Amino acid sequence: MTEPRASVHGREVDKPVAQRQNRLSGVHDASWMLDLCCCAGGATRGLQDLGYRVCGVDNKPQPNYCGDQFVQADALALLARWMELGWLERFVGIWASFPCQRWAAITVRGRENHPDLITPGRELLEETGLPWVMENVPAAPLRDPVMVCGGALGCVSGDLQLHRHRMFEANFPLTGTDCVTIRPNTVSVVGHGSPSGNRGTLGRNPRIAEKREAMGIDWTNRDELSEAIPPAYSSFIWAQAPVALEAAA
Ligand SMILES: C[S@@+](CC[C@H](N)C(=O)[O-])C[C@H]1O[C@@H](n2cnc3c(N)ncnc32)[C@H](O)[C@@H]1O
């Protein structure tokens, strides 16, 4: 990918990416997306930035959720039930960020205590007949996933940038990004504080304000921020869905 040089929601990105996303912005005002395992809505916000309204589902209360509607429920049980009831008809697509602790590098022990929702989730998503995306960490068992790097999407704060590589599988063709370095230092947004590696390289703890700016997220608490993907990632990925491309044509 070449140097970022155009703007989407104030963020510098590669020009073709900016053109595609700016063309989409606002064309989906009446379309609803379902965001499974939404937490406070990092992925949701990226879909809203494309113009969608979003219904989030999480099995924990999410008082800071930024979407348009929230349902507290088990994601897989809800998906199966709403399919039975025909309630998925109001959605044009599904985003799923199933929990990553089973595969995340930061999980030190007890991986096996965290369930794999990706495998049963994929089966259910396929049954819905809707376009869908699953997002997760690099070691997760996604099929033929593409990678997105924060540097490619302008996720920066001062001389800090995110790398925050995330993987995406969809039932439509996807293009990811390269790993792109656009700032001298990397900021990690994980857990409850700053990883010692990050402190060692920078000689200081990155401030929460810097993390928020790089993530493009200002409405969550610290833990929700660590769980999130930058909205720029879900905008970039969902802008490639055929349903999105057709709407923007
Ligand atoms: C990695 S976070 C999602 C982050 C979100 N995509 C974002 O960008 O902000 C995973 C979320 O899944 C939720 N979760 C875990 N198991 C669940 C289940 N069985 N059903 C619904 N939500 C679940 C957790 O409460 C957590 O909020």
PDBQT file of the ligand as one rigid body, heavy atoms in Angstrom, charges set to zero:
ROOT
HETATM    1  C1  LIG A 301     -13.688  -8.588  21.518  1.00  0.00    +0.000 C 
HETATM    2  S1  LIG A 301     -15.138  -7.993  22.276  1.00  0.00    +0.000 S 
HETATM    3  C2  LIG A 301     -15.919  -7.221  20.895  1.00  0.00    +0.000 C 
HETATM    4  C3  LIG A 301     -15.390  -5.857  20.589  1.00  0.00    +0.000 C 
HETATM    5  C4  LIG A 301     -16.203  -5.087  19.607  1.00  0.00    +0.000 C 
HETATM    6  N1  LIG A 301     -16.231  -5.720  18.313  1.00  0.00    +0.000 N 
HETATM    7  C5  LIG A 301     -15.657  -3.673  19.426  1.00  0.00    +0.000 C 
HETATM    8  O1  LIG A 301     -15.080  -3.388  18.375  1.00  0.00    +0.000 OA
HETATM    9  O2  LIG A 301     -15.821  -2.875  20.370  1.00  0.00    +0.000 OA
HETATM   10  C6  LIG A 301     -16.075  -9.460  22.511  1.00  0.00    +0.000 C 
HETATM   11  C7  LIG A 301     -17.415  -9.243  23.225  1.00  0.00    +0.000 C 
HETATM   12  O3  LIG A 301     -18.110 -10.496  23.169  1.00  0.00    +0.000 OA
HETATM   13  C8  LIG A 301     -18.959 -10.574  24.301  1.00  0.00    +0.000 C 
HETATM   14  N2  LIG A 301     -19.376 -11.982  24.430  1.00  0.00    +0.000 N 
HETATM   15  C9  LIG A 301     -18.655 -13.023  24.892  1.00  0.00    +0.000 A 
HETATM   16  N3  LIG A 301     -19.361 -14.173  24.779  1.00  0.00    +0.000 NA
HETATM   17  C10 LIG A 301     -20.562 -13.823  24.239  1.00  0.00    +0.000 A 
HETATM   18  C11 LIG A 301     -21.720 -14.552  23.877  1.00  0.00    +0.000 A 
HETATM   19  N4  LIG A 301     -21.793 -15.874  24.035  1.00  0.00    +0.000 N 
HETATM   20  N5  LIG A 301     -22.762 -13.889  23.341  1.00  0.00    +0.000 NA
HETATM   21  C12 LIG A 301     -22.713 -12.537  23.184  1.00  0.00    +0.000 A 
HETATM   22  N6  LIG A 301     -21.638 -11.796  23.499  1.00  0.00    +0.000 NA
HETATM   23  C13 LIG A 301     -20.576 -12.427  24.020  1.00  0.00    +0.000 A 
HETATM   24  C14 LIG A 301     -18.115 -10.012  25.421  1.00  0.00    +0.000 C 
HETATM   25  O4  LIG A 301     -18.946  -9.564  26.481  1.00  0.00    +0.000 OA
HETATM   26  C15 LIG A 301     -17.368  -8.874  24.699  1.00  0.00    +0.000 C 
HETATM   27  O5  LIG A 301     -18.045  -7.654  24.903  1.00  0.00    +0.000 OA
ENDROOT
TORSDOF 0
